[in-house]
Structures are given as structure tokens and as C-alpha cells.
Amino acid sequence: MKKGIQNILEFLSNPKKLAIFNGVLIAIIIALNSYMQAFCIPTTWAIIVLTICFANTIVYPLIENSKWAPYSSFINGISLFVFIYCVIFLGEINFIGLIFIFAGLVIYIPHFFVIQIIWKNLIKPKIKSSRHYFLAAIVLCIGIVIYVGIAYKQAIYQVEEFKKSGYTKLEKNFMTEKILGMHFIYHTRFCYYDGWRPPKHERILVIGMWLNGRTDPLNVDLKTRLELYKKFFPENKYKFNCSCAISDREYYHNDELWK
């Protein structure tokens, strides 16, 4: 047992092996998520951020002793929030992952990255200045999260005014569009708890909900919601060629909502 743990630690301390291992883990979660998606299709901004963060997670072990390490640590600070978000979003699934053997171990990949990032950038950075860049990114992310929470709270008020107007007047902005699009464009919880699978995952919307009691301020049925969305955002696409998960694609395309 002791020797096995020592072998694991030696493996993880090898930069090339750790970089390859990180790459394999990221490939696994992307592939599995495409088939049985928990997070659905990221919105455009999220795709860019995820691509940068995933690439940096793979490369960082190879450059943590170089002059590029502090800049990479800054990205790691953002990556930390990305992986923590994944852990929180999975909710109760975190506690039953070990039951499902391979799939269960996949659930704990974000946990592994959270621990690795904190260890390498905050506790034991190879270059001391890396810690400062890492902490600066964390402060930045906290500021963004606070702003998102405030924006969602304002949108709740705007939706309340929308309801008072008899659904005739809506202040159209980024957040009210996301709220109107809940449950048929944007999902808000792990799919088994969110019900019918919408195809898009908007992290800003989800974080806004988390910071405001996880409430949906627009309490209408799905058909009414779609009609309101089409009325106030007629230029926007509301049905997509690809649904959330390959395994559930037929349920999406054959739903009565589209008929």
C-alpha cells in the first residue's frame, strides 16, 4: 500500500507524465460529456475559456520552472474556478460517484484538478511569483462572480415588472434573455434534476441563480415560455440541430414542444 502510494506520487511528480495524464483525463471528460452530457454545449465565451484553461492544465507541469510559469499560474487561478464550478454543479452526484466504477471515477476528475492546481500554484509553486499571479486571478474571478450575482438580482426585478405588465413589456438584456430561455435553451441543473434536456449550458446564468436562492423568477409552463421568448427575441435561435447529449438526442428532436 505504502509502495503503491509512493509510486503514484513519483508518477505525479514527473512533469512529462503528469502533462500526459492531465491530457488523457481531459480527453476522457470531453468524450464522455459528449455522449452523456452533464454540462451540455458551452456558450461561445465558455468554449474559449475552457479551451485556454484545459490547454494550460496540460502544459503547466512542463513550464512551471520557466519564465512563463507566473502567466500560466494566472490562468490556473481561472481554471480553479472552472473546476470548482464543475464540482458544485454536479451536486449530489459527487457523493455517489464511487458506486459507478469507471463513470464514477470520471466524476472525480475535477476534484483531482482542484487539488493539483492548489498544490502547484498556492502551496508549493516552483517560482514564488507564480503564487501572486494565481491569487490575482482568484480575486478577479471573485469580482466577476459578485458582478454576475448582482446582475441576476437586477434581472429578477425586471422579470417581476414583466409579469406585472401582463407579459407585454420586458427590459431586454443579456440576463433577461437567459432567464426567458431557461429549460428549452439553457439548462440550470444537472440534467437528471433539471428534467427535459435543453442543449445549452450558460455558466453565467447558473452562477446568478446560485447566488440568488437557485430561483427561476418566471413561473410559466414551457410552451408559454417558448412563445414569450419568440416574441421578445425573434432574431434568436431557439431550437438547435444538436441536443444536449448524443444518447438523448431523439428525445430532444421529437419533443411535442416543437410541433
C-alpha positions in Angstrom: 0.0 0.0 0.0 2.7 2.4 1.0 4.8 1.5 -2.0 1.8 2.0 -4.3 1.2 5.5 -2.9 4.9 6.2 -3.3 4.7 5.1 -7.0 1.7 7.3 -7.6 3.5 10.3 -6.1 6.6 9.7 -8.1 4.4 9.5 -11.3 2.7 12.7 -10.5 6.0 14.5 -9.8 7.3 13.7 -13.3 6.3 16.8 -15.4 6.0 14.9 -18.7 4.0 12.1 -17.3 1.7 14.5 -15.4 1.1 16.6 -18.5 0.2 13.4 -20.5 -2.0 12.2 -17.6 -3.8 15.5 -17.5 -4.4 15.5 -21.2 -5.8 12.0 -21.0 -8.2 12.9 -18.2 -9.4 16.0 -20.1 -9.9 13.9 -23.2 -12.0 11.4 -21.2 -14.3 14.0 -19.7 -14.8 15.7 -23.0 -15.6 12.4 -24.8 -17.9 11.1 -22.0 -19.6 14.5 -21.7 -20.4 14.5 -25.4 -22.2 11.2 -25.1 -23.9 11.6 -21.7 -23.6 15.3 -21.1 -23.8 16.8 -17.7 -22.8 20.3 -18.8 -24.4 20.4 -22.2 -23.0 22.6 -25.0 -21.0 25.6 -23.7 -21.9 29.0 -24.9 -19.3 30.7 -27.1 -17.4 32.6 -24.4 -17.2 29.5 -22.3 -15.8 27.4 -25.1 -12.9 30.0 -25.4 -12.3 30.0 -21.7 -12.5 26.2 -21.4 -10.1 25.7 -24.3 -7.5 28.0 -22.7 -7.9 26.5 -19.3 -7.8 22.9 -20.4 -4.7 23.6 -22.6 -3.0 25.3 -19.7 -3.8 22.4 -17.3 -1.9 20.1 -19.7 1.0 22.4 -20.4 1.6 23.8 -16.9 3.7 20.9 -15.5 6.1 21.4 -18.3 6.7 25.1 -17.8 6.3 25.6 -14.0 10.0 26.2 -13.8 10.2 28.6 -16.7 9.7 32.3 -17.1 6.2 31.6 -18.4 5.1 30.0 -15.1 3.6 33.1 -13.5 1.4 33.7 -16.5 0.4 30.1 -16.6 -0.4 30.4 -12.9 -2.8 33.3 -13.6 -4.7 31.0 -16.0 -4.6 28.3 -13.3 -6.4 30.7 -11.0 -9.2 30.9 -13.5 -9.1 27.1 -14.1 -9.5 26.6 -10.3 -12.9 28.4 -10.6 -13.8 26.3 -13.7 -13.2 23.0 -11.9 -14.8 24.1 -8.6 -17.9 25.1 -10.7 -18.0 21.6 -12.1 -17.8 20.1 -8.6 -20.6 22.3 -7.3 -22.8 21.8 -10.4 -22.7 18.0 -10.1 -24.2 18.4 -6.6 -25.4 15.1 -5.1 -23.6 13.1 -7.8 -20.3 13.8 -6.0 -21.4 11.6 -3.2 -22.4 8.5 -5.3 -19.6 8.6 -7.9 -17.8 5.6 -6.4 -20.8 3.3 -7.0 -20.4 3.6 -10.8 -16.8 2.4 -11.1 -15.3 4.0 -14.3 -18.0 6.6 -14.7 -17.8 7.3 -11.0 -14.1 7.9 -11.2 -14.7 10.4 -14.1 -16.9 12.4 -11.7 -13.8 13.0 -9.5 -11.5 14.3 -12.3 -12.5 18.0 -11.5 -11.7 17.2 -7.8 -8.2 15.9 -8.8 -7.5 19.1 -10.9 -8.7 21.4 -8.0 -6.2 19.7 -5.6 -3.4 19.7 -8.2 -3.9 23.4 -9.0 -3.9 24.5 -5.4 -0.9 22.4 -4.6 1.2 23.6 -7.5 0.2 27.2 -7.5 -0.6 28.1 -3.9 1.1 25.6 -1.6 4.2 24.5 -3.5 4.9 26.8 -6.5 8.3 26.3 -8.2 8.5 30.0 -8.8 7.4 32.2 -5.8 5.9 35.0 -8.0 3.6 32.4 -9.5 1.6 32.5 -6.3 0.9 36.2 -6.7 -0.4 35.8 -10.2 -2.5 32.8 -9.1 -4.1 34.9 -6.2 -4.6 37.8 -8.6 -6.7 35.6 -10.9 -8.7 34.4 -7.9 -9.5 37.9 -6.9 -10.5 38.7 -10.4 -12.8 35.7 -10.6 -14.4 36.6 -7.2 -15.1 40.0 -8.6 -16.8 38.6 -11.7 -18.9 36.2 -9.6 -20.1 39.1 -7.4 -21.0 41.1 -10.5 -22.9 38.2 -12.0 -24.9 37.8 -8.8 -25.9 41.4 -8.8 -26.8 41.3 -12.5 -29.1 38.3 -11.9 -30.7 40.0 -8.9 -31.5 43.0 -11.1 -32.9 40.7 -13.8 -35.2 39.2 -11.2 -36.7 42.6 -10.6 -37.0 43.2 -14.3 -38.8 39.9 -14.7 -41.2 40.8 -11.9 -42.0 44.0 -13.7 -42.5 42.0 -16.8 -45.1 39.8 -15.0 -46.9 42.9 -13.7 -47.2 44.2 -17.2 -49.1 41.0 -18.2 -46.0 39.8 -20.1 -46.2 42.8 -22.5 -43.1 44.9 -21.5 -39.7 43.4 -20.9 -36.3 45.1 -20.4 -34.3 43.1 -22.9 -30.7 42.4 -21.9 -28.2 39.6 -21.6 -29.6 38.2 -18.3 -33.3 38.5 -19.1 -32.7 36.7 -22.4 -31.1 33.9 -20.5 -34.0 33.7 -18.0 -36.6 33.6 -20.7 -34.6 30.8 -22.4 -34.4 28.6 -19.4 -35.4 25.0 -19.7 -35.6 24.9 -23.5 -32.3 26.6 -24.5 -30.4 26.8 -21.2 -30.3 24.2 -18.5 -29.8 25.2 -14.9 -29.1 22.0 -13.0 -27.6 18.6 -13.6 -29.9 17.1 -16.2 -31.4 14.4 -14.1 -32.7 17.1 -11.8 -33.5 19.7 -14.4 -35.9 17.4 -16.3 -36.1 17.7 -20.1 -32.7 18.4 -21.5 -32.0 21.8 -23.0 -29.0 22.0 -25.3 -27.0 25.0 -23.9 -25.0 25.5 -20.7 -24.7 29.2 -19.8 -22.5 29.3 -16.7 -23.3 33.0 -16.0 -27.0 32.1 -15.7 -26.3 29.2 -13.4 -23.9 31.2 -11.1 -26.5 34.0 -11.0 -29.1 31.5 -9.8 -26.8 30.0 -7.2 -26.2 33.4 -5.7 -30.0 34.2 -5.6 -31.5 31.2 -4.0 -31.5 29.0 -7.1 -34.9 30.5 -8.1 -36.5 30.8 -11.5 -38.3 34.1 -11.4 -40.5 33.3 -14.4 -43.0 30.7 -13.2 -44.7 29.7 -16.5 -45.1 26.4 -18.4 -42.5 25.5 -21.1 -44.8 26.2 -24.0 -45.7 29.7 -22.7 -42.0 30.4 -22.0 -41.1 29.5 -25.6 -43.8 31.8 -27.0 -42.6 34.7 -24.9 -39.0 34.1 -26.0 -40.0 34.0 -29.7 -42.0 37.3 -29.2 -39.2 39.3 -27.4 -36.2 37.7 -29.1 -37.5 36.8 -32.6 -34.0 37.1 -34.1 -32.6 34.4 -31.8 -32.4 30.7 -32.5 -34.4 28.6 -30.0 -34.0 25.1 -31.4 -30.7 23.6 -32.3 -29.5 20.8 -34.6 -27.6 19.1 -31.8 -29.3 18.4 -28.5 -27.5 18.1 -25.1 -26.3 14.5 -25.3 -25.9 12.0 -28.1 -27.7 9.4 -26.0 -30.7 11.7 -25.6 -30.8 13.4 -29.0 -34.1 11.7 -30.1 -35.9 12.9 -27.1 -35.0 16.5 -27.9 -35.9 16.5 -31.6 -39.1 14.6 -31.1 -40.5 16.6 -28.3 -44.0 17.9 -28.6 -42.8 21.4 -27.8 -41.5 21.8 -31.4 -44.8 20.6 -33.0 
